[in-house]
């Protein structure tokens, strides 16, 4: 089920609001798992939770990488656009 906050608004310029929300949620889940593992004393459950934490961290890094790519691309486009604006004045 989609909620209204999950819909992409397409109003982002150099930063994707959908990716920022995903990053926030993934980090929250990772923190939840990290807190949960501290209370666990069953080795196989601890191992599973550790794997889940590593998966979340990997996902977080992928999201950050994509956000940085979008930001860098926007800066390049702004620079190109700016150079055309200076030559027409």
FENCORHU-V322868 format. One record per residue. RES is the residue in three letters. PSI is psi in degrees with one decimal (NA if undefined). Layout:
res:RES psi:PSI
res:RES psi:PSI
//
This chain:
res:UNK psi:132.6
res:UNK psi:139.7
res:UNK psi:164.5
res:UNK psi:-37.2
res:UNK psi:-16.9
res:UNK psi:-13.2
res:UNK psi:134.9
res:UNK psi:131.0
res:UNK psi:-13.8
res:UNK psi:22.8
res:UNK psi:11.5
res:UNK psi:143.7
res:UNK psi:-66.5
res:UNK psi:9.9
res:UNK psi:135.8
res:UNK psi:116.5
res:UNK psi:-33.5
res:UNK psi:-43.2
res:UNK psi:-37.2
res:UNK psi:-38.9
res:UNK psi:-40.9
res:UNK psi:-41.7
res:UNK psi:-44.6
res:UNK psi:-44.5
res:UNK psi:-41.9
res:UNK psi:-41.5
res:UNK psi:-38.2
res:UNK psi:-42.5
res:UNK psi:-41.6
res:UNK psi:-44.0
res:UNK psi:-39.9
res:UNK psi:-48.8
res:UNK psi:-41.6
res:UNK psi:-40.8
res:UNK psi:-37.1
res:UNK psi:-39.4
res:UNK psi:-26.9
res:UNK psi:-26.5
res:UNK psi:-5.1
res:UNK psi:138.7
res:UNK psi:12.8
res:UNK psi:114.1
res:UNK psi:-43.6
res:UNK psi:-32.2
res:UNK psi:-42.1
res:UNK psi:-41.7
res:UNK psi:-44.4
res:UNK psi:-46.7
res:UNK psi:-40.1
res:UNK psi:-41.0
res:UNK psi:-40.9
res:UNK psi:-40.4
res:UNK psi:-45.7
res:UNK psi:-39.3
res:UNK psi:-43.8
res:UNK psi:-42.4
res:UNK psi:-40.3
res:UNK psi:-43.3
res:UNK psi:-39.8
res:UNK psi:-44.8
res:UNK psi:-38.6
res:UNK psi:-40.7
res:UNK psi:-45.7
res:UNK psi:-42.3
res:UNK psi:-45.1
res:UNK psi:-40.5
res:UNK psi:-43.7
res:UNK psi:-39.0
res:UNK psi:-44.2
res:UNK psi:-43.5
res:UNK psi:-45.1
res:UNK psi:-42.9
res:UNK psi:-40.0
res:UNK psi:-39.6
res:UNK psi:-39.3
res:UNK psi:-45.8
res:UNK psi:-42.4
res:UNK psi:-40.6
res:UNK psi:-43.1
res:UNK psi:-46.0
res:UNK psi:-43.3
res:UNK psi:-38.8
res:UNK psi:-33.9
res:UNK psi:-37.1
res:UNK psi:-34.7
res:UNK psi:-29.6
res:UNK psi:-20.6
res:UNK psi:-12.1
res:UNK psi:NA
//
